[in-house]
């Protein structure tokens, strides 16, 4: 009787119900409240190795960068275990194609040494992300009544007209271009994550234990069952 009750029980709510993300499209993240996010992958600089003049210049540029901001930013530092599977696979392929027996043995020993070193040492790699938000209510170029009308129709169901989405996306990308230029003035290179990169980023964040064993497919091969649009 208990097994029948278990078999007939309804599945629980989907995990997506508890996430703030509504969808990822056209290189931006759409949240359930109607706001948008873009994510920049930023490089790092070794501040300690810079000369005193270079350090002062970087500090000055950083102050100007902070003073130029009119919206909040989120800086995320993510530590990931170094994944060298592709590198080891190339070594294995080179080992198979090597005609010299001595070189083949040396490649095999080197491959085993690198794999053991990374495994035992738990070598980590740091990634730096800058999350750029866009909230239509914070757009100072709009008058009070325009922002008020949007406040009375929050995208709880996340249904915005395509034209409005494109306008908000363009405003967000303008912020992204400004940030990339500001970061470049400090010697920091940055690149905006595309749709595939955003999906992989959030998949890794929410599935850290299964990311390495269960890879996600390309976005072109994903099958979308629910079409969510913004109003």
ABEGO torsion letter per residue (X at the ends): XAAAAAAABBBBBBAAAABABABBBGGBBBBAAGBBBBBBBBBBBBAAABBAAAAAAAAAAAAAAAAABABBBBBBBBBBBBBAAAAAAAAAAAAAABABAAAAAAAAAAAAAAAAAAAAAGBBBBBBBBBBBBBAAABAABBAAAAAAAAABBBAAGBBBAAAAAAAAAAAAAAAAAAAAAAAAAGBBBBBBBAAAAAAAAAAAABAAAAAABBBBBAAABBBABBBBBX
